[in-house]
Every structure is written in C-alpha cells, then in structure tokens.
Amino acid sequence: MENITVIIMLLFGVAFLSLVSKKYNFPIPIVLVLCGVVISIIPGLPVIALSPEVVFIVFLPPLLYHAAWYTSWSDFKQTIRPITLAAVGLVFFTTFAVAVAAHWLIDDISWPLAFLLGAIVSPPDAVSATSITKGLGLHPRLIAILEGESLVNDASGLVAYKYALTAITAGNFVLWQAGLNFVIMSVLGIAIGLAVGYVMSFIHKRFVCDEVIEATLTLLTPFASYLIAEHFEASGVLAVVATGLFLSARSGTIFTHESRMTTGTIWSVLTNILNGLIFILIGLQLRQIMEGIGDYSGWSLFVWGASVSLVVILVRFLWVIPATLLPRVISKKIRLQEEFDFRNMIVFGWSGMRGVVSMAAALALPLMMNETEKFPLRNLIIFLVFCVILSTLVIQGLTLPWLIKKLKIERYSILAEEYEIRNTIVSQTITHIEDNFSLLNDDLLHNIKSKYEVKFNRLQKTELPANFFGKGNLIGGEIFNDFTKLQIDLLNVERNKLESMHKFGSVNEEIFRKIEKELDLEETRLWMEMYEE
C-alpha cells in the first residue's frame, strides 16, 4: 500500500510538471526523463519494479495504438519508401553499429549482449517525435516520415531485441533464420492486426450504441491485437499499429460524435499517465541500478554512456544521407515528384529521439537466466539505455527548434491549409443547399443558408495572402477569432446564469447537466475554430 501511495504522489508531481511544460511550451518527453533523474536522487523512496513479463503488455500496446490512431494513413502510404528505409534499414544498421561500439568499449559485454543493447536503443520513439516536432512548422511530409518511422521501427527493433535475447538465454542464433522469421512475423502480425481491426469495426458499427461501451472497447482493442499476434508468434507491435491505422481511417463512419469525444479524452489521459509512470519506475529503480554497477568507475560509466549516445546520433546521419540521395540518383520519377531540400534531411537526422519504447524494452529484460543465474549485466544495459534516452531527448530535443531556426527553414502554415479546407467545405455545403433545398419553406431555407453564408463571409475576410503555402511571408490573419471570442463570452454569461439557478435550487439536476453539457460542447467547438499558429 505504501508503494502505491508513493507512485500516486509522484504521478501528481509529474502531472503538475507536465502542466507547467504545456504552459511554457516545453516538450513533455524531456520533462519526463528529467523527472526520472530527480526521482532517483530523492532519499527514502522505495525501489518499485514491475515484473519484466508485464512491462511490454502494460505499456507498449496502448502507447503504440494511440500513436497509430493519430497517424494519417494516406500520408503513411505516400511516404512508405523513406519510412521503410528508416524503420527497417536504419534500425538494423544502428543495432549493428551500437553493438560494435559497445563490444569494443566494454570488455564485459559479449556480442549477444552488445546486439541486445543495440536493438533496445535503435528505434526512435513515436511519442517523442510527435511531441517535440509539434508546432515547429515542419513540412507535413517530413512529419509523416518521422511519425511513420517511429511506428514501424518499433517492430524491427523489437524483433532484433527478441533474437538477441534468445541468443543470450538459449545460446543459438542463425542469421538467415532470423531474417526469414522477421518477414514471416511482420506479415502475419500485420494480417492479424487488420483482421482484429475489421472485426472491431464491424462490432462498433453494428452493435455498439453507447459511448462509454465504445470507449471501453477501444481501450481493450490494442491489448487484444497484441496478445493474439503474440500467441501466434507474430509481431504484436505491428499488429497493434495495423489495427490502429485501420480503425483510425474509418473512425468517421464507425463511431458517433459522442464516442469520438469521449475516447479522445480518455486516451489522452491514459497515455499521459503511462508515459509518466514508465519514467517514475525507472527513477525508482535508478538508485538500485547504479548500486548494481558500482564496480565500474564513474569515469568509465560516463565515457560508455556518452559514447553509445554519440554512436546512436551519428549513425542516423551516416544512414540518412545516402538513403535520401541514392533513390533520387537512381529514379527520375522520384526526382520529378518529390521536392528535395537538404535542410529537411538535416532536421530528420537530428530528430532521432529515443523514449518510452526503449525504456520499456530495457525494463522488460528478465531478472534471471534460470533459477540460479542472474541475467548478465542487466543493470549496466538499463543504465546505458537511460543515458541514450537522456542524451537524445535533452540534447537533440532542446536544440531542434534552434537548428530549424539556424537552417532558415520556411515555416509551413497549417493555419493556411486549414483555411483552404474550411473554405471548400462551406462553399460545397452552400451549393448543396441551393441545389437540393429549393422547395423548403422560404424562412427555413433563409435561416439554414444564412448560417453557412456567415461562415463563408468571415472566411473571405482573412488576412492570409494568396501565396500562403510557403511562397512568401505569412501574415497571421484574424479569421474567425474576434467573432468567436464574442460568442465564447456570451456562453459564459449563459453558464453563469445557469450555475446561479443551480446554486439556489431553481433548476432540476438532470436539466442542469444537459444544458451544461450543451454549453461545454458549443464552447469546445468555438475554441476549435480559433486560429492560433
């Protein structure tokens, strides 16, 4: 009970720091890893460790599913070549490079242990990539590649992890067999993930009519996909990603508006807690881990941690440059269809932040080889993994905005793209009203049409220039903002009156909750219309 109390209090602390980071636009993954360091030096805290067997099942499925849900399937398809090169080729190249460096630097590390370390630190993290690059004005294609890479590379990294672990525990490893199994596991994992996605879409569409039940099912879906795939010895990670992409692409037709709002909120809360919890756990174990590697000198540990982190960072550039340029040299089609900017290549190379997936993989290392023999160098491997996460998040994550500014990359205006989409939707809706509702009562037709004409007229008053897509200086326009702020102020007047009536008992509780929800939904819609970039 005492341990649970400690974790809850620490989660409160992490939540507060996350709130501060949000207020001051500081990336949350960096806050979390620094929280892990701070927790490790607080005296008197207990050592709390989850069983390694449950670490993967508790953390990986929901975090990967959430990341997949917010990944665009159309963008994913369009960038499948660079995603595959990075998510498969770069992962294995990083695994090999880190293994060579670790084996050369550290006498105690055998080749299987060195490859295990390489496999753990090889995949960049989806949550870190999304959080740190958000709001930096990067081109959507670059964002799509970063997010897609971070999703798929977990599968290749964890397959390498699995085979390195097998080589250590069972003492056998055959390269061609591992390569064939990787293909089979990947294909089967994707197939199982799509099958689970199809079944769940059918259930949501035909049988579920309650947002609470739908939210519950969405929470259980990634675990079901992962466990079924693992049962058939397929890639549970790819199964979860495939299920998430499949259902996300169909969410507009299989979920009600209430379900989407409910599940979105629940998933945001869940992923925030899980991200905080994994770094709390490593913080609570870090003191014990440091005691477990006390035989090594502090200087040696610093050199090893810094060297492995440096290899992880440099290897990404060694791979990215030829992987970007060679396809352009070979294929004329690629040269014609895809714009090239060497600055985006540099940003991609500097965006390889490691995070929660690598930490979960490290914590999932078994405690024992068998009943009598401890797993070799477990504490050292976890320490080195934490060094890589700390280095990449803090050094690369904090300097990425500065790098983008120094490279003078023209900011991509998502605001302007949103303006175009809104304009198209409203225009088409007005056309539909004129073509199909001409026989309606004149007053009704006028009222319904004027609603959309007001939106259209406000859109036309935008200050955005005609060449807003990266062709000149952008002017942040007040598109809906003044009108929207006025509506929000009036909603607050309504809410204050409602709450006053509720306080004095002059409104029924059921009616109060219904009107309160209506006002909340309307305010949510209005805030979504606000243009801020």
URHU-V73429 format. One record per residue. N is the residue number from 1. RES is the residue in one letter. SS is DSSP state (H for helix, E for strand, - for the rest). Layout:
n:N res:RES ss:SS
n:N res:RES ss:SS
This chain:
n:1 res:M ss:-
n:2 res:E ss:H
n:3 res:N ss:H
n:4 res:I ss:H
n:5 res:T ss:H
n:6 res:V ss:H
n:7 res:I ss:H
n:8 res:I ss:H
n:9 res:M ss:H
n:10 res:L ss:H
n:11 res:L ss:H
n:12 res:F ss:H
n:13 res:G ss:H
n:14 res:V ss:H
n:15 res:A ss:H
n:16 res:F ss:H
n:17 res:L ss:H
n:18 res:S ss:H
n:19 res:L ss:H
n:20 res:V ss:H
n:21 res:S ss:H
n:22 res:K ss:H
n:23 res:K ss:H
n:24 res:Y ss:-
n:25 res:N ss:-
n:26 res:F ss:-
n:27 res:P ss:-
n:28 res:I ss:H
n:29 res:P ss:H
n:30 res:I ss:H
n:31 res:V ss:H
n:32 res:L ss:H
n:33 res:V ss:H
n:34 res:L ss:H
n:35 res:C ss:H
n:36 res:G ss:H
n:37 res:V ss:H
n:38 res:V ss:H
n:39 res:I ss:H
n:40 res:S ss:H
n:41 res:I ss:-
n:42 res:I ss:-
n:43 res:P ss:-
n:44 res:G ss:-
n:45 res:L ss:-
n:46 res:P ss:-
n:47 res:V ss:-
n:48 res:I ss:-
n:49 res:A ss:-
n:50 res:L ss:-
n:51 res:S ss:-
n:52 res:P ss:H
n:53 res:E ss:H
n:54 res:V ss:H
n:55 res:V ss:H
n:56 res:F ss:H
n:57 res:I ss:H
n:58 res:V ss:H
n:59 res:F ss:H
n:60 res:L ss:H
n:61 res:P ss:H
n:62 res:P ss:H
n:63 res:L ss:H
n:64 res:L ss:H
n:65 res:Y ss:H
n:66 res:H ss:H
n:67 res:A ss:H
n:68 res:A ss:H
n:69 res:W ss:H
n:70 res:Y ss:-
n:71 res:T ss:-
n:72 res:S ss:-
n:73 res:W ss:H
n:74 res:S ss:H
n:75 res:D ss:H
n:76 res:F ss:H
n:77 res:K ss:H
n:78 res:Q ss:H
n:79 res:T ss:-
n:80 res:I ss:H
n:81 res:R ss:H
n:82 res:P ss:H
n:83 res:I ss:H
n:84 res:T ss:H
n:85 res:L ss:H
n:86 res:A ss:H
n:87 res:A ss:H
n:88 res:V ss:H
n:89 res:G ss:H
n:90 res:L ss:H
n:91 res:V ss:H
n:92 res:F ss:H
n:93 res:F ss:H
n:94 res:T ss:H
n:95 res:T ss:H
n:96 res:F ss:H
n:97 res:A ss:H
n:98 res:V ss:H
n:99 res:A ss:H
n:100 res:V ss:H
n:101 res:A ss:H
n:102 res:A ss:H
n:103 res:H ss:H
n:104 res:W ss:H
n:105 res:L ss:H
n:106 res:I ss:-
n:107 res:D ss:-
n:108 res:D ss:-
n:109 res:I ss:-
n:110 res:S ss:-
n:111 res:W ss:H
n:112 res:P ss:H
n:113 res:L ss:H
n:114 res:A ss:H
n:115 res:F ss:H
n:116 res:L ss:H
n:117 res:L ss:H
n:118 res:G ss:H
n:119 res:A ss:H
n:120 res:I ss:H
n:121 res:V ss:H
n:122 res:S ss:H
n:123 res:P ss:-
n:124 res:P ss:-
n:125 res:D ss:-
n:126 res:A ss:H
n:127 res:V ss:H
n:128 res:S ss:H
n:129 res:A ss:H
n:130 res:T ss:H
n:131 res:S ss:H
n:132 res:I ss:H
n:133 res:T ss:H
n:134 res:K ss:-
n:135 res:G ss:-
n:136 res:L ss:-
n:137 res:G ss:-
n:138 res:L ss:-
n:139 res:H ss:-
n:140 res:P ss:H
n:141 res:R ss:H
n:142 res:L ss:H
n:143 res:I ss:H
n:144 res:A ss:H
n:145 res:I ss:H
n:146 res:L ss:H
n:147 res:E ss:H
n:148 res:G ss:H
n:149 res:E ss:H
n:150 res:S ss:H
n:151 res:L ss:H
n:152 res:V ss:H
n:153 res:N ss:H
n:154 res:D ss:H
n:155 res:A ss:H
n:156 res:S ss:H
n:157 res:G ss:H
n:158 res:L ss:H
n:159 res:V ss:H
n:160 res:A ss:H
n:161 res:Y ss:H
n:162 res:K ss:H
n:163 res:Y ss:H
n:164 res:A ss:H
n:165 res:L ss:H
n:166 res:T ss:H
n:167 res:A ss:H
n:168 res:I ss:H
n:169 res:T ss:H
n:170 res:A ss:-
n:171 res:G ss:-
n:172 res:N ss:-
n:173 res:F ss:-
n:174 res:V ss:-
n:175 res:L ss:H
n:176 res:W ss:H
n:177 res:Q ss:H
n:178 res:A ss:H
n:179 res:G ss:H
n:180 res:L ss:H
n:181 res:N ss:H
n:182 res:F ss:H
n:183 res:V ss:H
n:184 res:I ss:H
n:185 res:M ss:H
n:186 res:S ss:H
n:187 res:V ss:H
n:188 res:L ss:H
n:189 res:G ss:H
n:190 res:I ss:H
n:191 res:A ss:H
n:192 res:I ss:H
n:193 res:G ss:H
n:194 res:L ss:H
n:195 res:A ss:H
n:196 res:V ss:H
n:197 res:G ss:H
n:198 res:Y ss:H
n:199 res:V ss:H
n:200 res:M ss:H
n:201 res:S ss:H
n:202 res:F ss:H
n:203 res:I ss:H
n:204 res:H ss:H
n:205 res:K ss:H
n:206 res:R ss:H
n:207 res:F ss:-
n:208 res:V ss:-
n:209 res:C ss:-
n:210 res:D ss:-
n:211 res:E ss:H
n:212 res:V ss:H
n:213 res:I ss:H
n:214 res:E ss:H
n:215 res:A ss:H
n:216 res:T ss:H
n:217 res:L ss:H
n:218 res:T ss:H
n:219 res:L ss:H
n:220 res:L ss:H
n:221 res:T ss:H
n:222 res:P ss:H
n:223 res:F ss:H
n:224 res:A ss:H
n:225 res:S ss:H
n:226 res:Y ss:H
n:227 res:L ss:H
n:228 res:I ss:H
n:229 res:A ss:H
n:230 res:E ss:H
n:231 res:H ss:H
n:232 res:F ss:-
n:233 res:E ss:-
n:234 res:A ss:-
n:235 res:S ss:-
n:236 res:G ss:H
n:237 res:V ss:H
n:238 res:L ss:H
n:239 res:A ss:H
n:240 res:V ss:H
n:241 res:V ss:H
n:242 res:A ss:H
n:243 res:T ss:H
n:244 res:G ss:H
n:245 res:L ss:H
n:246 res:F ss:H
n:247 res:L ss:H
n:248 res:S ss:H
n:249 res:A ss:H
n:250 res:R ss:-
n:251 res:S ss:H
n:252 res:G ss:H
n:253 res:T ss:H
n:254 res:I ss:H
n:255 res:F ss:-
n:256 res:T ss:-
n:257 res:H ss:H
n:258 res:E ss:H
n:259 res:S ss:H
n:260 res:R ss:H
n:261 res:M ss:H
n:262 res:T ss:H
n:263 res:T ss:H
n:264 res:G ss:H
n:265 res:T ss:H
n:266 res:I ss:H
n:267 res:W ss:H
n:268 res:S ss:H
n:269 res:V ss:H
n:270 res:L ss:H
n:271 res:T ss:H
n:272 res:N ss:H
n:273 res:I ss:H
n:274 res:L ss:H
n:275 res:N ss:H
n:276 res:G ss:H
n:277 res:L ss:H
n:278 res:I ss:H
n:279 res:F ss:H
n:280 res:I ss:H
n:281 res:L ss:H
n:282 res:I ss:H
n:283 res:G ss:H
n:284 res:L ss:H
n:285 res:Q ss:H
n:286 res:L ss:H
n:287 res:R ss:H
n:288 res:Q ss:H
n:289 res:I ss:H
n:290 res:M ss:H
n:291 res:E ss:H
n:292 res:G ss:H
n:293 res:I ss:-
n:294 res:G ss:-
n:295 res:D ss:-
n:296 res:Y ss:-
n:297 res:S ss:-
n:298 res:G ss:H
n:299 res:W ss:H
n:300 res:S ss:H
n:301 res:L ss:H
n:302 res:F ss:H
n:303 res:V ss:H
n:304 res:W ss:H
n:305 res:G ss:H
n:306 res:A ss:H
n:307 res:S ss:H
n:308 res:V ss:H
n:309 res:S ss:H
n:310 res:L ss:H
n:311 res:V ss:H
n:312 res:V ss:H
n:313 res:I ss:H
n:314 res:L ss:H
n:315 res:V ss:H
n:316 res:R ss:H
n:317 res:F ss:H
n:318 res:L ss:H
n:319 res:W ss:H
n:320 res:V ss:H
n:321 res:I ss:H
n:322 res:P ss:H
n:323 res:A ss:H
n:324 res:T ss:H
n:325 res:L ss:H
n:326 res:L ss:H
n:327 res:P ss:H
n:328 res:R ss:H
n:329 res:V ss:H
n:330 res:I ss:H
n:331 res:S ss:-
n:332 res:K ss:H
n:333 res:K ss:H
n:334 res:I ss:H
n:335 res:R ss:H
n:336 res:L ss:H
n:337 res:Q ss:H
n:338 res:E ss:-
n:339 res:E ss:-
n:340 res:F ss:-
n:341 res:D ss:-
n:342 res:F ss:H
n:343 res:R ss:H
n:344 res:N ss:H
n:345 res:M ss:H
n:346 res:I ss:H
n:347 res:V ss:H
n:348 res:F ss:H
n:349 res:G ss:H
n:350 res:W ss:-
n:351 res:S ss:-
n:352 res:G ss:-
n:353 res:M ss:-
n:354 res:R ss:-
n:355 res:G ss:-
n:356 res:V ss:H
n:357 res:V ss:H
n:358 res:S ss:H
n:359 res:M ss:H
n:360 res:A ss:H
n:361 res:A ss:H
n:362 res:A ss:H
n:363 res:L ss:H
n:364 res:A ss:-
n:365 res:L ss:-
n:366 res:P ss:-
n:367 res:L ss:-
n:368 res:M ss:E
n:369 res:M ss:-
n:370 res:N ss:-
n:371 res:E ss:-
n:372 res:T ss:-
n:373 res:E ss:-
n:374 res:K ss:E
n:375 res:F ss:-
n:376 res:P ss:-
n:377 res:L ss:-
n:378 res:R ss:H
n:379 res:N ss:H
n:380 res:L ss:H
n:381 res:I ss:H
n:382 res:I ss:H
n:383 res:F ss:H
n:384 res:L ss:H
n:385 res:V ss:H
n:386 res:F ss:H
n:387 res:C ss:H
n:388 res:V ss:H
n:389 res:I ss:H
n:390 res:L ss:H
n:391 res:S ss:H
n:392 res:T ss:H
n:393 res:L ss:H
n:394 res:V ss:H
n:395 res:I ss:H
n:396 res:Q ss:H
n:397 res:G ss:H
n:398 res:L ss:H
n:399 res:T ss:H
n:400 res:L ss:H
n:401 res:P ss:H
n:402 res:W ss:H
n:403 res:L ss:H
n:404 res:I ss:H
n:405 res:K ss:H
n:406 res:K ss:H
n:407 res:L ss:-
n:408 res:K ss:-
n:409 res:I ss:-
n:410 res:E ss:-
n:411 res:R ss:-
n:412 res:Y ss:-
n:413 res:S ss:-
n:414 res:I ss:H
n:415 res:L ss:H
n:416 res:A ss:H
n:417 res:E ss:H
n:418 res:E ss:H
n:419 res:Y ss:H
n:420 res:E ss:H
n:421 res:I ss:H
n:422 res:R ss:H
n:423 res:N ss:H
n:424 res:T ss:H
n:425 res:I ss:H
n:426 res:V ss:H
n:427 res:S ss:H
n:428 res:Q ss:H
n:429 res:T ss:H
n:430 res:I ss:H
n:431 res:T ss:H
n:432 res:H ss:H
n:433 res:I ss:H
n:434 res:E ss:H
n:435 res:D ss:H
n:436 res:N ss:H
n:437 res:F ss:-
n:438 res:S ss:-
n:439 res:L ss:-
n:440 res:L ss:-
n:441 res:N ss:-
n:442 res:D ss:H
n:443 res:D ss:H
n:444 res:L ss:H
n:445 res:L ss:H
n:446 res:H ss:H
n:447 res:N ss:H
n:448 res:I ss:H
n:449 res:K ss:H
n:450 res:S ss:H
n:451 res:K ss:H
n:452 res:Y ss:H
n:453 res:E ss:H
n:454 res:V ss:H
n:455 res:K ss:H
n:456 res:F ss:H
n:457 res:N ss:H
n:458 res:R ss:H
n:459 res:L ss:H
n:460 res:Q ss:H
n:461 res:K ss:-
n:462 res:T ss:-
n:463 res:E ss:-
n:464 res:L ss:-
n:465 res:P ss:-
n:466 res:A ss:-
n:467 res:N ss:-
n:468 res:F ss:-
n:469 res:F ss:-
n:470 res:G ss:-
n:471 res:K ss:-
n:472 res:G ss:-
n:473 res:N ss:-
n:474 res:L ss:-
n:475 res:I ss:-
n:476 res:G ss:-
n:477 res:G ss:-
n:478 res:E ss:-
n:479 res:I ss:-
n:480 res:F ss:-
n:481 res:N ss:H
n:482 res:D ss:H
n:483 res:F ss:H
n:484 res:T ss:H
n:485 res:K ss:H
n:486 res:L ss:H
n:487 res:Q ss:H
n:488 res:I ss:H
n:489 res:D ss:H
n:490 res:L ss:H
n:491 res:L ss:H
n:492 res:N ss:H
n:493 res:V ss:H
n:494 res:E ss:H
n:495 res:R ss:H
n:496 res:N ss:H
n:497 res:K ss:H
n:498 res:L ss:H
n:499 res:E ss:H
n:500 res:S ss:H
n:501 res:M ss:H
n:502 res:H ss:H
n:503 res:K ss:H
n:504 res:F ss:-
n:505 res:G ss:-
n:506 res:S ss:-
n:507 res:V ss:-
n:508 res:N ss:-
n:509 res:E ss:H
n:510 res:E ss:H
n:511 res:I ss:H
n:512 res:F ss:H
n:513 res:R ss:H
n:514 res:K ss:H
n:515 res:I ss:H
n:516 res:E ss:H
n:517 res:K ss:H
n:518 res:E ss:H
n:519 res:L ss:H
n:520 res:D ss:H
n:521 res:L ss:H
n:522 res:E ss:H
n:523 res:E ss:H
n:524 res:T ss:H
n:525 res:R ss:H
n:526 res:L ss:H
n:527 res:W ss:H
n:528 res:M ss:H
n:529 res:E ss:H
n:530 res:M ss:-
n:531 res:Y ss:-
n:532 res:E ss:-
n:533 res:E ss:-
